[in-house]
């Protein structure tokens, strides 16, 4: 009997030592597709493009970017929902994925049931900026924003966007007398803030640096977990007593929930490794991104947190989209 036990142990050791005998990790059999549900040239492009080379080397297959804009990301997301559940198709989503659950209840897919999180890649914090005529600091801004009368005007990138929902949530939490003015993107909103036609807004960190340094706007708070090196003197919302404010722009990857578990695990590990590489991490941080690289379980928790908060804000303010 002892010789039998030794034989089994030897066989097990040989299997662990031999790559041929051990189970190989999932590998794609054809090009891997990453759907981006926005037009080319958008903010999430660098996250994918800087990681692309590393992913291709590790997977042994081309990694193809497939732009599918339209219907506030529904077109691209539906494309992935219809794709074969074999691990070869991913989608990079943003805050709109969580907001659409309430904003667009008749979507042709179930966001929480039909998709599985892979990794939450990056976030760009939003900065609360004001026109210099409004206030010099956060306390002065609250005082100005709570005065009776016509109130303040705050801008956003459009109805239901992350800085619109963050602005509405903050307005309610802070008790501000303020009205939302939607724009089609951030460029004209920023111009109108500098020109004094808007009094405040939440906006992406990279867009704040130059006009703030020029004195055209004032950065008075940042919606981030910690202060940033770009604006070290600007306190976080939590420091100022508003830890619940959710206003930022994050990007993360999903795929069909019925895709192979091995494929999801391999892609999760590779994306986390890609985001840690100096040529990826360093370049993204230079352009204002904060690297998160949160694994699937944490990303799933964040999607539920954002979708829950957004649902409250949308319903409380009766926000509707066309």
N, C-alpha and C positions, 0 to 999 in steps of 0.2 A: 504493500500500500504506500509506503513512503516514496517509492520510485515514481508512482503515478502522480503524487502531489508535485514532485520536482519537475516532471514533464509539463504539467499544466502551467506552472510558474514560468518555466523557460519559454513556453509558447506565448504567454502573455507578454513577457519582456521583449520577445522578438517582434511582436506586433507593434508595441509602442515605439520600438527603435527604428522600425522600417517604414518610411513614408509610403511605400507601395502597399503595405498591409493596413496602415492606419487610414481612417476615413479622411479623404481630401476635403478642404473647404470648398464652398460653392464657388463656381467660376462661370462667367457668362459664355454662351456659345455663339454670340453674335454681338454687334455694337450695342452699347448701353445708351439709352436715351434719357436726357434730362429735359423735361418740358418746363419752359418758363412762360407763365400765363400773362406776360406783359410784352410790349414792343421791344425790339432790340435797343440797346443803349441805356437801359434803365439801371437803377441803383444796385440791383442784385447781380448784374452781369459779372462784375469783378470777382465775386465770391465763387461763381462757377468756373470762370475762365482761369483764375489763378490755381484752382485745384485740379483742373482738367488733366494736365500732363501727368501728375502723380497718379491719379486714378487710372489712367490708361496704362501706365507702366505696370501697376500692380494687378490690374484685371486682365491684361493681355488682349484687350479689345478696344476699339475706338469708343470714346465717350462723346456723344453727339448732342449738341444743344438744339432744341426744337422750340422755336417761339410760336406760341398759340395765344395771342392776345384776344380780348373781346369779352363783352358782357361782365365787366368787373371781375375778371379771372375765371368766370364760370366755364367759358369755352375750353380753356386749357385744362381745367380740373376735370371736366367731363371727358376729355380725350384720354386722360390717365385712368379714369374710372372704367372706360371701355377697353383699355389695353389688356393684352394677355397677362394673367397674374403669374408671370414666370420670373420676376425679378429684374427684367431688362428695361423697365420704364419707371422713372421717378419724376416727381414734380417738386420744384422749389416754390414755396408759398410764403406769404407774408401775413401781417395782422389781418388783412382782408379775409383770409380763410376763416378766422375766428369770428369776425364781424358778420360775414355773410350768413352764418347759421341763423341769425335773427333777422338780418336785413332782407334776406331772400329765402323765405321759408319754402318756396316751391321749386328749389333747385332740383335738377334731374339726378341727384345722388344724395346720399346721407353722409355728411362730412365726418361725423364721429364714428360711424359704423363701417363705412366703405374704405377708409384710409388708415394706414398705420404709420405712426411717426418713425423716422429714421434718426435724424439728428437735428437739433436746433443750432444753426451755424453761428450766426452773428446778430448783433443788435446795433442800431445807431440811436443813441439817446436823443430825445427831444429837449430843446432848451426853451424855457419861457422867456420871450423877448418882448420888450415894450418900446414904444416910441419915447424918445427922451423927454418929451413934454409931459408925459403921464406921471412919471415917478423916477426917483434915483435909486430906489432899492425896493425889496419885496414888501416891507411894511408900508411904505408909501404907496405902492401899487394897490395893496388891499384897501387902504383908506380911500384911494381914488375910485376903485372899482365898486365900493359899497355906497357911494353917494347916491341920493335920489336924483331923478331927472332922466334925461335921455339915455344915460349909461354909455358903456364902452362898446366898441365893435371889435370882434376878434375874427381872424381869418383862418382858413384851412385849405388843404389841397383838394377838397371836394366833400360832398355829403357822404357820411359814413366812413371817411378815411380815418386813419389812426390818430392824426392830430386834431381832427374834428371831434372824435369821441373823447379823446383826452381833454380837449378844451371844455367840452360840455360837462364832463365829470368834475373837472377842477372848478368850473363856474359854480356848480351846485354845492360842492364841498366847501368852497370859500365864501359862499353867499354873495356872489358878484352880481351886479346889475349890468349885464352884458348881452349882446346879440351876435349870433353867428353870421358870418358872411362867407359863403363858399366860393372857391375859385376852381379853375380847371388846371390843377398843378400848383407848384410852389413859386414859380418865377414872378407872376403878376402879384401874388399875395405879398411877397417880400418887397416888391417895388412900392406897393400901396402902404405897407407898414412904414417904410422909410419916408414916404411922402406924407405921412400923417393921416391918411384916409382910414387906416386901421390903427387901433391903439395897442393891441397885443396879439400874440399867437404863439403856439408851440411849433417849433420848426426843427429840422434835422441839424444836428451839431455842426457838420461841415459848412452849412450855409450861413452860419452865425458868425464865424471867426472874423472874416474881413470887414463886414459892416459894423460889427461891434468894436473892432480896433479903430475904425474910422470915426466912431462916435455917432454913427447914423441910427443905431439902435442900442438898447441896453439889455444885456443878458442878466436876468435876476434870479433864475432858478433852473435846475436841470433835473429831468425825470430819469434818474439813473441810480444804480445801487451805491455808487461812490462818486466823488468828485473826479473830474477828468483832468488829464495833464494839459489839455488845450485851454481849459477855463478853470484853473485851480482855485480861484477866488469865488466862484459861483457855487452856492450851496445846493445840496440835493433837496428834493421835495420832502424827503423824510426828515432832514435836518430842520426844515421850516414848519414841520407839523402836519404834512400832508403825505404820509407814506403810502396811501392807497391809490394815488394818481397813477394811471397807466397811460403813458404817452411816449411811444418810441416806434421804431421801425425795425422789426426783426425778420430774419429769413431762416427757413428751415426746410428740410426735405421729408417728403412722404412717398409712400407707394401703396398699391392696393393692399388691403388688410389680409387678403387670401394669398398673397405672394409667399413663396417658401420662406420659412423661418431662417433657414441657413443663408439665403440671399440677403435678407434684411440684416442679419447679424454681421455678415461680411461687409456690406456696404456701410453700415454704421461704424464699424471699426476703421475702415479705410477713410471715411470722411473725417473722423476725429483725428486720425493720423495726419491727414492732409492739412487740416486747419492748424496743426501744431508745427508744421514745417516753417522754418524762418522765412523762406521766400514767399510764403502765402500769408502767414500771420503778420510779418513785418509790413508787407505792402498794404494789407487791409487796414492795419492800425494807423498807418500813415494817412489814409484817406478818411479816417473818422469812425471806422468800425470798431466795436468791441467784440473780441472773439469769445463765444460762449462754448461751442463744442459740447453741448449737453446731450447725453445719450437719450435713447428713445423713450425710456420711462419718464425721465424728467421733462422731455419735450411734450409728451402726452399730458402731463400735469399742467404745464404752462398753457397748452391749447385750451384745456378746460377752464383754467383760471381766467384767461383773456375772454373766452366766449361767454363765461358767466358775468363778468363785469360789463362787457359790451352789451349783453342782453338787458341788463338793468338800465344802462345809460340810454339805449335806444328806446326802450319802452317808456321810461320816465319822461323823455323829451319828444316822444311821438315822431321819431326820425324815420323818414320814408325815402326810398329811392325810386326813381322812375323805372 
